[in-house]
């Protein structure tokens, strides 16, 4: 891996937006393939490490958010070049907080981490009705539906959404992953989800596993 990409990944881990943007532009100017910049610099040496450190308690929410903002800025620079090259995301996901839940910090971190891992993600926001998850997943061509809930009182909405998905024409096309404070693996699987993630880093790992992405 080139020194440029190592430095770029380190800047992402450190939340250093100014140097990260400059390094990304320099890498493009030197003719480095935008997919290599994304996969080796931003993901391989950047967000993968952020996810690991977050899972291990070596990074915390404010630092993850800072890294995610850097990822977003650099992706804006790379996006036109990736589109021109015909690059495709590793998967497509729609994610929202379930009906009755207006919390979004955890959801937002998961979205940033999945985006950093190479997914194309549509944020459905908060207080999302069950049918909206289905309609948006269908129109977006999603492989994955993610649901977040922070309140015990909204577990029923998550269960209803899972049941509707299993009854819809998406049942064999999408996987469902859930997370949030009142959940655990047993509650989640009993409710009809395909996987439960305890945190954002685990959400990336479980999402890849569900879609058989190595």
C-alpha positions as CSV (number, residue, x, y, z in Angstrom):
1,X,0.0,0.0,0.0
2,X,1.3,3.5,-0.9
3,X,2.3,5.9,1.8
4,X,-0.4,8.2,0.6
5,X,-3.1,5.6,1.3
6,X,-1.7,4.8,4.7
7,X,-1.6,8.5,5.6
8,X,-5.2,8.9,4.3
9,X,-6.4,6.0,6.5
10,X,-4.6,7.4,9.5
11,X,-6.2,10.8,9.0
12,X,-9.6,9.2,8.8
13,X,-9.0,7.3,12.1
14,X,-7.8,10.6,13.7
15,X,-10.8,12.6,12.3
16,X,-8.4,14.9,10.5
17,X,-10.6,16.2,7.7
18,X,-8.3,18.8,6.1
19,X,-5.3,16.5,5.6
20,X,-7.6,13.7,4.5
21,X,-9.2,15.8,1.8
22,X,-5.8,17.0,0.5
23,X,-4.4,13.4,0.5
24,X,-7.4,12.1,-1.4
25,X,-7.0,14.8,-4.1
26,X,-3.3,14.1,-4.3
27,X,-3.9,10.4,-4.7
28,X,-6.3,11.1,-7.6
29,X,-3.8,13.5,-9.1
30,X,-1.1,10.8,-9.0
31,X,-3.4,8.4,-10.9
32,X,-4.3,6.0,-8.1
33,X,-7.5,4.1,-8.9
34,X,-10.4,5.6,-7.0
35,X,-11.6,2.1,-6.0
36,X,-8.1,1.5,-4.5
37,X,-8.3,4.8,-2.6
38,X,-11.7,3.7,-1.3
39,X,-11.0,0.1,-0.5
40,X,-7.4,0.3,0.7
41,X,-7.2,3.8,2.1
42,X,-10.6,4.7,3.4
43,X,-11.9,1.3,4.3
44,X,-9.0,-1.1,4.8
45,X,-6.7,1.3,6.6
46,X,-9.5,3.6,7.9
47,X,-13.0,2.6,8.8
48,X,-12.2,-1.1,9.4
49,X,-9.8,0.1,12.1
50,X,-12.4,2.5,13.5
51,X,-14.9,-0.3,13.7
52,X,-12.4,-2.6,15.5
53,X,-11.4,0.1,18.0
54,X,-15.0,1.0,18.7
55,X,-15.9,-2.6,19.4
56,X,-12.9,-2.9,21.7
57,X,-13.7,0.3,23.6
58,X,-10.6,2.1,22.2
59,X,-12.8,4.7,20.4
60,X,-16.0,6.3,21.5
61,X,-19.0,7.9,19.8
62,X,-17.6,11.4,19.3
63,X,-14.4,10.0,17.7
64,X,-16.4,7.6,15.5
65,X,-18.6,10.5,14.4
66,X,-15.5,12.6,13.6
67,X,-14.1,9.7,11.5
68,X,-17.4,9.3,9.7
69,X,-17.5,12.9,8.8
70,X,-14.0,12.6,7.2
71,X,-15.3,9.5,5.3
72,X,-18.2,11.5,4.0
73,X,-16.1,14.5,2.9
74,X,-13.6,12.2,1.0
75,X,-16.4,10.2,-0.5
76,X,-17.8,13.4,-2.0
77,X,-14.4,13.8,-3.8
78,X,-14.3,10.2,-4.9
79,X,-17.9,9.8,-5.9
80,X,-17.7,11.3,-9.4
81,X,-14.7,9.2,-10.2
82,X,-16.3,6.0,-8.9
83,X,-19.5,6.7,-10.9
84,X,-17.4,7.3,-14.0
85,X,-15.6,4.0,-13.5
86,X,-18.9,2.2,-12.9
87,X,-18.1,1.1,-9.4
88,X,-20.9,-0.6,-7.4
89,X,-21.5,-0.7,-3.7
90,X,-21.0,-4.1,-1.9
91,X,-24.7,-3.9,-0.8
92,X,-27.7,-1.6,-0.5
93,X,-29.5,-1.0,2.8
94,X,-32.4,1.1,4.1
95,X,-32.2,1.9,7.8
96,X,-34.5,3.7,10.2
97,X,-35.7,3.9,13.8
98,X,-39.0,2.0,14.2
99,X,-42.5,3.5,14.7
100,X,-42.7,5.3,18.0
101,X,-39.0,5.8,18.4
102,X,-37.5,9.3,17.7
103,X,-33.9,8.5,18.7
104,X,-31.3,8.6,15.9
105,X,-27.7,8.7,17.3
106,X,-27.2,4.9,17.2
107,X,-28.9,4.7,13.8
108,X,-26.7,7.4,12.4
109,X,-23.5,5.8,13.6
110,X,-24.5,2.5,12.0
111,X,-25.3,4.3,8.7
112,X,-21.9,5.9,8.8
113,X,-20.1,2.7,9.6
114,X,-21.9,0.8,6.8
115,X,-21.2,3.5,4.3
116,X,-17.6,3.4,5.4
117,X,-17.6,-0.3,4.7
118,X,-18.8,0.1,1.1
119,X,-22.6,-0.1,1.4
120,X,-25.0,2.3,-0.2
121,X,-27.4,3.3,2.6
122,X,-30.7,5.2,2.5
123,X,-31.6,6.8,5.9
124,X,-35.3,6.5,6.5
125,X,-35.1,8.7,9.6
126,X,-37.1,8.1,12.8
127,X,-40.6,7.0,13.7
128,X,-40.8,4.9,10.5
129,X,-44.0,2.9,10.0
130,X,-43.7,-0.8,9.1
131,X,-45.0,-0.4,5.6
132,X,-42.5,2.4,4.8
133,X,-39.6,0.0,5.5
134,X,-41.0,-2.3,2.9
135,X,-41.9,0.3,0.3
136,X,-38.5,2.1,0.6
137,X,-36.6,-1.2,0.5
138,X,-38.4,-2.2,-2.6
139,X,-37.9,1.1,-4.4
140,X,-34.3,1.4,-3.4
141,X,-33.5,-2.2,-4.4
142,X,-32.2,-2.9,-0.9
143,X,-30.5,-6.2,0.1
144,X,-30.8,-5.3,3.8
145,X,-33.3,-3.6,6.1
146,X,-31.9,-2.2,9.4
147,X,-34.1,-1.2,12.3
148,X,-33.1,0.6,15.4
149,X,-35.1,0.9,18.7
150,X,-34.1,2.4,22.0
151,X,-37.4,2.0,23.8
152,X,-38.9,-1.2,25.1
153,X,-42.3,0.1,24.1
154,X,-41.4,0.1,20.4
155,X,-40.3,-3.6,20.3
156,X,-43.8,-4.4,19.2
157,X,-43.4,-2.1,16.1
158,X,-40.2,-3.9,15.3
159,X,-42.0,-7.3,15.5
160,X,-44.8,-6.1,13.3
161,X,-42.4,-4.8,10.7
162,X,-40.5,-8.1,10.7
163,X,-43.8,-10.0,10.3
164,X,-44.9,-7.7,7.4
165,X,-41.5,-8.2,5.6
166,X,-41.8,-12.0,5.9
167,X,-45.3,-11.7,4.4
168,X,-44.2,-9.4,1.5
169,X,-42.6,-10.2,-1.8
170,X,-39.3,-9.1,-0.2
171,X,-39.2,-12.1,2.1
172,X,-36.6,-13.9,0.0
173,X,-34.8,-10.8,-1.2
174,X,-33.8,-8.9,1.9
175,X,-32.2,-9.7,5.2
176,X,-33.2,-7.9,8.4
177,X,-30.8,-6.7,11.0
178,X,-31.8,-4.9,14.3
179,X,-30.2,-3.2,17.2
180,X,-30.9,-1.0,20.2
181,X,-30.8,-0.9,24.0
182,X,-33.8,-3.1,24.8
183,X,-32.8,-5.9,22.5
184,X,-30.6,-8.9,22.7
185,X,-30.1,-11.8,20.3
186,X,-33.0,-13.9,21.5
187,X,-35.5,-11.1,21.5
188,X,-34.4,-10.1,18.0
189,X,-34.5,-13.5,16.4
190,X,-37.8,-14.4,18.1
191,X,-39.2,-11.2,16.6
192,X,-38.3,-12.3,13.2
193,X,-35.0,-10.5,12.5
194,X,-32.2,-12.4,10.7
195,X,-29.5,-10.8,12.9
196,X,-28.9,-8.7,16.0
197,X,-26.0,-6.3,16.4
198,X,-24.9,-5.0,19.8
199,X,-23.1,-2.0,18.3
200,X,-22.2,-0.3,15.0
201,X,-19.0,-2.2,14.5
202,X,-20.8,-5.5,14.9
203,X,-23.6,-4.2,12.6
204,X,-21.0,-4.1,9.8
205,X,-19.8,-7.6,10.4
206,X,-23.2,-9.1,10.7
207,X,-24.5,-7.3,7.6
208,X,-21.6,-8.7,5.6
209,X,-22.3,-12.1,7.0
210,X,-26.0,-11.9,6.1
211,X,-25.1,-11.0,2.5
212,X,-22.2,-13.4,2.2
213,X,-19.7,-10.6,1.7
214,X,-16.2,-11.6,2.5
